[in-house]
Amino acid sequence: MKPPQHAIAKADEALLAELGYKQEFKRAFTPLEVFGIAFSIIGLLPSIASVLFYAVPNGGPASMVWGWAVASLFILCIGMSMAELGSAAPTSGGLYFWTHSLSSPRCRNLLAWIVGYSNTIGTIASVASIDWGCAVQVMAAVSIGSGQTFMATSAQTFGVYVAIVLSHAVICCLGTAVLARLQTVYVVLNVCLCLAVIIGLPAATSKANMNSASYALGNFTNLNGWPDGYAFILSFLAPSWTIGSFDSSVHISEESSNAATAVPWAIVSAIGIAGILGWAINVSLAFCMGTDMNSLLTSPVGQPMAQIFFNRFGQNGTLALWSFVVLVQYMMGSSMVLASSRQTFAFARDGALPFSSYLYRMNSFTKTPVNTVWFVAAISIILGMLSFAGPQAINAIFSLSVTALYIAYAIPIIARFVFKNNFKPGPFNLGIFSLPVAIIAVSYMIIMNIVFFFPTMPQTDVANMNYTVVVLGGILFLSILWYYCPVYGGVHWFTGPVSNLGKVSEESASSIRESVEKNVDIKEVPVGV
């Protein structure tokens, strides 16, 4: 009798064959490691540090605590809707594959094209925002070490950023097994760092410096000038960016064992755990941050959270703790490059990207898509050049990574319920709650995308405008322009996901399936959408 692990591997291969693809990756990710990549990309403490400047001026403690709680529930709805689709059809192409499968034949090619480009640029923007956040944190450490006499220039921060991106590209060229094992390390460090701050920060704060419960949980400090209600909603960018890019689990589904179950539960559990731990971190910060919001935002350190740590732990204690913040943020970046390269590989596999024939190549030595890894790194570096246009321009990549991904998330969820299709649920299924949860998820994403296109202050100028709409709008405009380009455009040749099994795809899938039926209960494996 064949071992269960072998049977599961064959079942995974059978399902992928029925979706139209041959097994090209090594399935080295265990369910825990699939969860690990989603949770490590969320990153919690370093992520909260990277976007705390969105919450502090838009409500202060109240937005940090309650804005996080409200947004987390909406994000969980998005994750559950995504998990249902990922359970039914676990493939690296994920979102655009689902869109094409579930949409009307009249518009499926165009919608899949839009989702594919939104997802690709969204994941690359996530790489850029994570690694830029890491570069800023490195420079914050230098500032702390210098006694706050050093203030990094844009050129210096960009140089560190480029070095971080290139090092991540090198790491992600390694074999799948090595990348899978790293995820467990990332999860352990993430959780330990969160607990250290949740417990250690209040312990290091004297009673005289501890904020009252009424201030920490109820004070609303609005520094940017928008009406209070709108400012509160603007603070949602912090949790939306932090608890984001959970589609990363989908993009490594072809490298995952028991993907139809592992992928959806990785998404839901990563969001749920991040929501709870993240709320606890924000509560801890709200009690220990002091009452002078402006000093946190204008600190020479350049990082509100780093300044909070400096005020409570002192220079040496902050440097020790901050070194782990930087390390975990660095690990986030490597996981995000991994996920983004898989999405890019899948989209190139279906011929939709420029230079697809070059990008759709598997390295013969590492058995990983090395070309797409370096493609993602190159585009990330280009996005990082926005730093030379000013702080608001580089901050646009944080909004971009949310808005682009929300477009990619919303369309397949809508397609499932709006168009006539034969969607067949996988092992993860919400049943009668599927539609209500989907409505909540899509409504939230539409509202947030509109909100995140607005500038941070009502009175703005060229330097302070929100460039998200320019960057995202420009990329989507060019992609649609290419789609409708006469003679050469995608409208003439793009037909959505293309099977790479060859002429015998049906026979291959059937043969694999027959060999599996004796070893595993196929009824537990969905046949896709």
PyMOL commands that set and color helices and strands:
alter all, ss='L'
color gray80, all
select helices_A, chain A and resi 4-18+31-42+45-55+61-88+94-102+108-145+154-171+176-204+207-209+213-218+228-234+237-242+248-251+253-255+259-288+293-297+304-349+356-359+370-389+391-418+431-451+468-483+490-492+502-517+522-524
alter helices_A, ss='H'
color red, helices_A
select strands_A, chain A and resi 58-59+221-222
alter strands_A, ss='S'
color yellow, strands_A
deselect
rebuild
show_as cartoon
